Amino acid sequence: MSDNNHYSNKSILKMIIVLAIPAVIENFFQTILGFVDTFFVAQIGINEVTAVGVSNAILAIYFAVFMSIGISTNVFIAKYNGAKEYEKAEKMAQQSIILSIITGLIFGVITLIFAELLLRLMGIEDTVLEQGVLYFKIVAIPSVLISLMFGLSSILRGTKDTKTPMKVTILINIINIILDYVLIFGFWFIPSLGIAGAAWATVIARLIGVIILFYHVKKSSVGSKINFTNWSWDKELQKELIQLGTPAMAERLAMRIGQVLYFGFIVKLGTETFAAHQIAGNIEIFSYMIGYGFATAATTLVGEMIGSKQYEFAKKTAYYSTALGVGFMSIFGLFLFLFGEWTATFFTNDNEVIQQIAIALKIDAFIQPILAVVLILTGVFQGAENSKYPLYLTTIGIWLIRTVGVYVLGIWLGMGIAGIWIAIGLDNLFRAVLLFRKIHKNQWINKNRIKLSLE
């Protein structure tokens, strides 16, 4: 094993913070954008809100594919930079752009041909279908913009630049909010476009984001040497991208499918309980911004350190990233415990629903540090090119432990909302323990791809 004293504890902590904070801020603005979009569309009518919501549920599947390419890109560019294989990092960046374009175009064609069928499969009502098809086609036919946003941002993150994606996200969110108002309601000589205006605002903002990101990638350490006149397909590098990205994509899809499975049980507990669960989840989503921010930092740094054969420092980075994430998310958990009921009043005036939300968030307060371990160590495993293990744990955890737990605790034992969130906690505890155990026993790096000895 080649392990030089290249990193001090202080420098590792500093690198994690420097990379994680911009990623957390970026996630925050992406989350806020969803709330603002919903607010503006809600001013048009409930049918439009439903149309956007169902369309976004389908887009979440698209995102899972595009994000998987981004994860692979981040890992490999960080690894090749760490190994000082700069030419390979440059080629990987170029191949990532090619794969993002092709994948985005494929999903655009799927949307063009099957938009109505996909919305019907989601159970959309006929009264909403026309609006849904209109919105979905405008937003998703140019899916290449979405895939390039993920791909280009990941290239920059692989070079340890998380600030540029953050700045671009903030800028396009501001543009989107302004365009939402102008295009939905009309302004001066611009007519009111309604739900189509919301869709076009999103597309224009993404187009601007892609242009800016592409400019920064060309200026980056890997992009400045890319031969943009030669876009040849490299079979071996594409194979690496797809092999690592596929399990990451499958893990996110397993999560989505698992949610559908146990949502059916929650519906049986009544409208109030389902509403309370949904609102509690919308409040909890802010904690994911923290977890995913530190996961992004961990993925990048672990990939780079493994590339430079700094295996023990990679492991230390995994521990430090997790510890910092646990600390920050525990603070958020304390907020949920103390102010969860107050926060719920911003979403509903129904006292029964508010009380159920308060119960859910008090339980969730204790889940927060466990969730931090799951999110960040999943990023660590991906940085170590071992994305299959988190997939297995997520599938078992969501489909078996969480789904069965929701039924047994929530319905059979009559614990209601408390049973639901205890089941969620047990699922996360299961995954956290096994992920940490693998790290502790030095069984977390994909040894089939990376030649090393950690014993």
Residue pairs with C-beta under 8 A, 6 or more apart in sequence:
1 309
1 311
1 312
1 452
1 453
1 454
2 309
2 310
3 309
3 310
3 311
3 312
3 313
4 310
6 308
6 310
6 313
7 15
7 305
7 310
7 313
7 316
9 316
9 320
12 301
12 313
12 316
12 317
12 320
13 320
13 324
15 160
15 297
15 301
15 317
16 294
16 297
16 298
16 301
16 317
16 320
16 321
16 324
17 297
17 324
18 162
19 157
19 160
19 162
19 296
19 297
19 300
19 301
20 162
20 293
20 294
20 296
20 297
20 321
20 324
20 325
21 293
22 162
22 163
22 165
22 166
22 293
23 157
23 162
23 165
23 166
23 292
23 293
23 294
23 296
23 297
24 289
24 290
24 292
24 293
24 294
25 166
25 170
25 293
26 162
26 165
26 166
26 169
26 170
26 293
27 288
27 289
27 292
27 293
28 286
28 289
29 166
29 169
29 170
29 173
30 169
30 173
31 285
31 286
31 289
32 173
33 173
33 176
33 177
36 173
36 176
36 177
36 180
37 52
37 176
37 180
37 198
37 202
38 49
38 52
38 53
40 180
40 181
40 184
40 198
41 48
41 49
41 52
41 184
41 195
41 198
42 48
42 49
43 184
43 185
44 184
44 194
44 195
47 127
47 128
47 131
48 131
48 135
48 194
48 195
48 198
50 124
50 125
50 128
50 132
51 124
51 128
51 131
51 132
51 134
51 135
51 136
51 195
52 135
52 195
52 198
54 119
54 122
54 123
54 124
54 128
54 132
55 119
55 132
55 135
55 136
55 139
55 140
57 122
58 118
58 119
58 122
58 136
58 140
59 139
59 140
59 146
60 256
61 253
61 256
62 107
62 140
62 143
62 146
63 146
63 150
63 252
64 249
64 252
64 253
64 256
65 103
65 107
65 147
65 249
66 100
66 103
66 104
66 143
66 146
66 147
66 149
66 150
66 151
67 150
67 248
67 249
67 252
68 245
68 246
68 248
68 249
68 252
69 96
69 99
69 100
69 103
69 147
69 150
69 151
69 154
69 241
69 245
70 150
70 151
70 153
70 154
71 154
71 244
71 245
71 248
71 299
71 382
71 387
72 96
72 240
72 241
72 242
72 244
72 245
72 248
73 92
73 93
73 96
73 151
73 154
73 155
73 158
73 241
74 154
74 155
74 157
74 158
74 296
74 299
74 300
74 303
75 158
75 244
75 299
75 303
75 382
75 383
75 385
76 89
76 92
76 158
76 240
76 241
76 244
76 303
77 89
77 92
77 93
77 96
77 154
77 155
77 158
77 159
77 222
77 303
78 157
78 158
78 159
78 160
78 299
78 300
78 301
78 302
78 303
78 304
78 307
78 383
79 303
79 304
79 306
79 307
79 385
80 86
80 88
80 89
80 92
80 307
81 89
81 158
81 159
81 221
81 222
81 304
81 307
82 303
82 304
82 305
82 306
82 307
82 308
82 310
83 307
83 308
83 309
84 308
85 307
86 221
86 222
86 225
87 225
88 237
89 158
89 222
90 222
90 223
90 225
90 226
91 234
91 237
92 222
92 237
92 240
92 241
93 155
93 158
93 217
93 222
93 223
93 226
94 226
94 227
94 228
94 231
95 233
95 234
95 237
95 238
95 241
96 151
96 154
96 155
96 241
97 148
97 151
97 152
97 155
97 217
98 231
98 233
98 238
99 151
99 238
99 241
99 242
100 144
100 147
100 148
100 150
100 151
100 152
101 144
101 147
101 148
103 147
104 142
104 143
104 144
104 145
104 146
104 147
104 148
105 143
105 144
107 140
107 143
107 147
108 140
108 141
108 142
108 143
108 144
111 118
111 136
111 137
111 140
111 141
111 143
112 137
112 141
115 133
115 136
115 137
115 140
116 129
116 133
118 136
119 129
119 132
119 133
119 136
120 129
124 132
131 195
134 195
134 196
134 199
135 195
135 196
135 198
135 199
138 196
138 199
138 200
138 203
139 199
139 202
139 203
142 203
142 206
142 207
145 203
145 206
145 207
145 209
145 210
146 206
148 210
148 213
148 214
149 206
149 209
149 210
149 213
152 210
152 213
152 214
152 216
152 217
153 165
153 168
153 213
155 217
155 220
155 222
155 223
156 162
156 164
156 165
156 213
156 216
156 217
156 220
157 165
157 296
157 300
158 222
158 300
158 303
159 220
159 221
159 222
160 300
160 301
160 304
161 216
161 220
162 296
162 297
162 300
164 213
164 216
165 213
168 209
168 212
168 213
168 216
169 209
171 208
171 209
171 212
172 205
172 206
172 208
172 209
173 205
175 204
175 205
175 208
176 201
176 202
176 205
179 197
179 200
179 201
179 204
179 205
180 197
180 198
180 201
181 187
182 190
182 197
182 201
183 190
183 193
183 196
183 197
183 198
183 200
183 201
184 192
184 193
184 194
184 195
184 197
184 198
184 201
185 192
185 197
186 192
186 193
193 200
216 223
217 223
218 224
218 226
218 228
244 382
244 385
244 387
245 387
246 387
247 387
247 388
247 390
247 391
248 382
248 387
248 390
248 391
250 391
251 378
251 387
251 390
251 391
251 394
251 395
254 391
254 394
254 395
254 398
254 399
255 394
255 398
257 399
258 394
258 395
258 398
258 399
258 402
258 403
259 398
261 398
261 399
261 403
262 398
262 402
262 403
262 406
262 407
262 423
263 274
265 403
265 406
265 407
265 410
265 411
266 273
266 274
266 277
266 406
266 410
266 420
267 274
268 411
269 410
269 411
269 416
269 417
269 420
272 350
272 352
272 353
272 356
273 356
273 416
273 417
273 420
275 348
275 350
275 353
276 353
276 356
276 357
276 360
276 417
277 356
277 360
277 417
277 420
279 344
279 347
279 348
279 353
279 357
280 340
280 344
280 357
280 360
280 361
280 364
280 417
280 421
282 347
283 336
283 340
283 343
283 344
283 347
283 357
283 361
284 336
284 361
284 364
286 332
287 329
287 332
287 333
287 336
287 368
287 371
288 371
288 375
290 325
290 328
290 329
290 332
290 372
291 325
291 329
291 371
291 372
291 374
291 375
291 376
292 375
292 379
294 321
294 322
294 324
294 325
294 328
294 372
294 375
294 376
294 379
295 321
295 325
295 375
295 376
295 378
295 379
295 380
296 379
297 321
297 379
298 317
298 318
298 321
298 322
298 376
298 377
298 379
298 380
298 383
299 379
299 380
299 382
299 383
300 383
301 314
301 317
301 321
301 383
302 314
302 317
302 318
302 379
302 380
302 383
302 384
303 383
303 384
303 385
305 311
305 313
305 314
305 317
306 314
306 383
306 384
306 385
306 445
306 450
309 452
311 445
311 452
311 454
314 383
314 384
314 445
315 439
315 442
315 454
317 380
318 376
318 377
318 380
318 439
318 444
319 439
321 376
321 379
321 380
322 372
322 373
322 376
322 377
322 380
322 436
325 372
325 373
325 375
325 376
326 369
326 372
326 373
328 372
329 368
329 369
329 371
329 372
330 368
330 369
330 372
332 368
333 364
333 365
333 366
333 367
333 368
333 369
334 365
336 343
336 361
336 362
336 364
336 365
336 368
337 361
337 362
337 365
340 357
340 358
340 360
340 361
340 362
340 364
340 365
341 354
341 355
341 357
341 358
341 361
343 361
344 353
344 354
344 357
344 358
344 361
345 354
347 357
348 354
348 357
356 416
356 417
359 417
359 418
359 421
360 417
360 418
360 420
360 421
363 418
363 421
363 422
363 425
364 421
364 424
364 425
366 425
367 421
367 424
367 425
367 428
370 425
370 428
370 429
370 432
371 428
371 432
373 432
373 435
373 436
374 428
374 431
374 432
374 435
377 390
377 432
377 435
377 436
377 439
378 390
378 435
380 439
380 444
381 387
381 389
381 390
381 435
381 438
381 444
382 390
384 444
384 445
384 446
384 450
385 445
385 446
385 449
385 450
386 444
386 445
386 446
389 435
389 438
389 444
390 431
390 435
393 430
393 431
393 434
393 435
394 431
396 430
397 427
397 428
397 430
397 431
398 427
401 423
401 426
401 427
401 430
402 423
402 424
402 426
402 427
404 423
405 419
405 422
405 423
405 424
405 426
405 427
406 419
406 420
406 423
408 419
408 423
409 415
409 418
409 419
409 420
409 422
409 423
410 416
410 417
410 419
410 420
410 423
411 419
413 419
415 422
438 444
442 454
442 455
445 452
445 454
